[in-house]
């Protein structure tokens, strides 16, 4: 199951573009956020508040 192809919707939700849009909306609400590259196939990008981000445990941060 882990190697099964992702659905088109999952591909859109997993995209860096979608994560950037979410981050922009959060920033517009006044939150200080970072965009993390997690290495997880189902959630390759994650948007978190900067204070909560485990910076030392991720592959990249933007």
Short mmCIF file of the C-alpha atoms (twelve columns), coordinates in Angstrom:
data_MODEL
# 
_entry.id   MODEL 
# 
loop_
_atom_site.group_PDB 
_atom_site.id 
_atom_site.type_symbol 
_atom_site.label_atom_id 
_atom_site.label_alt_id 
_atom_site.label_comp_id 
_atom_site.label_asym_id 
_atom_site.label_seq_id 
_atom_site.Cartn_x 
_atom_site.Cartn_y 
_atom_site.Cartn_z 
_atom_site.pdbx_PDB_model_num 
ATOM 1  C CA . UNK A 1  0.000  0.000  0.000  1 
ATOM 2  C CA . UNK A 2  2.862  2.371  0.789  1 
ATOM 3  C CA . UNK A 3  4.086  2.231  -2.814 1 
ATOM 4  C CA . UNK A 4  0.623  2.638  -4.335 1 
ATOM 5  C CA . UNK A 5  0.293  5.636  -6.670 1 
ATOM 6  C CA . UNK A 6  -1.174 8.764  -5.157 1 
ATOM 7  C CA . UNK A 7  -4.538 10.046 -6.313 1 
ATOM 8  C CA . UNK A 8  -4.664 13.332 -8.267 1 
ATOM 9  C CA . UNK A 9  -6.156 15.068 -5.233 1 
ATOM 10 C CA . UNK A 10 -3.392 13.768 -2.949 1 
ATOM 11 C CA . UNK A 11 -0.778 14.954 -5.484 1 
ATOM 12 C CA . UNK A 12 -2.245 18.481 -5.333 1 
ATOM 13 C CA . UNK A 13 -2.432 18.445 -1.546 1 
ATOM 14 C CA . UNK A 14 1.169  17.180 -1.327 1 
ATOM 15 C CA . UNK A 15 2.603  19.808 -3.652 1 
ATOM 16 C CA . UNK A 16 5.012  22.534 -2.613 1 
ATOM 17 C CA . UNK A 17 2.713  25.030 -4.342 1 
ATOM 18 C CA . UNK A 18 -0.195 24.062 -2.088 1 
ATOM 19 C CA . UNK A 19 2.010  24.270 1.010  1 
ATOM 20 C CA . UNK A 20 3.180  27.763 0.010  1 
ATOM 21 C CA . UNK A 21 -0.426 28.882 -0.435 1 
ATOM 22 C CA . UNK A 22 -1.324 27.580 3.015  1 
ATOM 23 C CA . UNK A 23 1.727  29.327 4.486  1 
ATOM 24 C CA . UNK A 24 0.757  32.599 2.801  1 
ATOM 25 C CA . UNK A 25 -2.756 32.413 4.244  1 
ATOM 26 C CA . UNK A 26 -1.359 31.730 7.711  1 
ATOM 27 C CA . UNK A 27 1.081  34.643 7.366  1 
ATOM 28 C CA . UNK A 28 -1.777 36.898 6.278  1 
ATOM 29 C CA . UNK A 29 -3.417 36.060 9.606  1 
ATOM 30 C CA . UNK A 30 -0.284 37.219 11.422 1 
ATOM 31 C CA . UNK A 31 1.357  33.877 12.137 1 
ATOM 32 C CA . UNK A 32 5.132  33.415 11.809 1 
ATOM 33 C CA . UNK A 33 5.376  30.170 9.842  1 
ATOM 34 C CA . UNK A 34 7.974  27.981 8.173  1 
ATOM 35 C CA . UNK A 35 7.598  25.515 5.331  1 
ATOM 36 C CA . UNK A 36 9.289  22.212 6.141  1 
ATOM 37 C CA . UNK A 37 10.362 19.389 3.845  1 
ATOM 38 C CA . UNK A 38 9.532  16.299 5.905  1 
ATOM 39 C CA . UNK A 39 10.621 13.374 3.738  1 
ATOM 40 C CA . UNK A 40 7.223  11.717 4.310  1 
ATOM 41 C CA . UNK A 41 5.589  10.637 1.042  1 
ATOM 42 C CA . UNK A 42 2.064  11.387 2.281  1 
ATOM 43 C CA . UNK A 43 2.979  14.803 3.689  1 
ATOM 44 C CA . UNK A 44 6.213  15.908 2.012  1 
ATOM 45 C CA . UNK A 45 5.666  19.567 2.951  1 
ATOM 46 C CA . UNK A 46 4.410  20.813 6.285  1 
ATOM 47 C CA . UNK A 47 3.565  24.336 7.371  1 
ATOM 48 C CA . UNK A 48 4.195  25.040 11.047 1 
ATOM 49 C CA . UNK A 49 4.518  28.003 13.308 1 
ATOM 50 C CA . UNK A 50 8.215  28.849 13.562 1 
ATOM 51 C CA . UNK A 51 8.284  28.443 17.356 1 
ATOM 52 C CA . UNK A 52 6.987  24.856 17.069 1 
ATOM 53 C CA . UNK A 53 9.197  23.731 14.164 1 
ATOM 54 C CA . UNK A 54 11.712 20.958 14.952 1 
ATOM 55 C CA . UNK A 55 14.339 22.586 12.751 1 
ATOM 56 C CA . UNK A 56 17.040 20.040 13.616 1 
ATOM 57 C CA . UNK A 57 14.845 17.083 12.489 1 
ATOM 58 C CA . UNK A 58 13.879 18.166 8.966  1 
ATOM 59 C CA . UNK A 59 15.565 18.086 5.580  1 
ATOM 60 C CA . UNK A 60 14.914 21.687 4.540  1 
ATOM 61 C CA . UNK A 61 13.142 24.803 5.680  1 
ATOM 62 C CA . UNK A 62 11.949 27.736 3.586  1 
# 
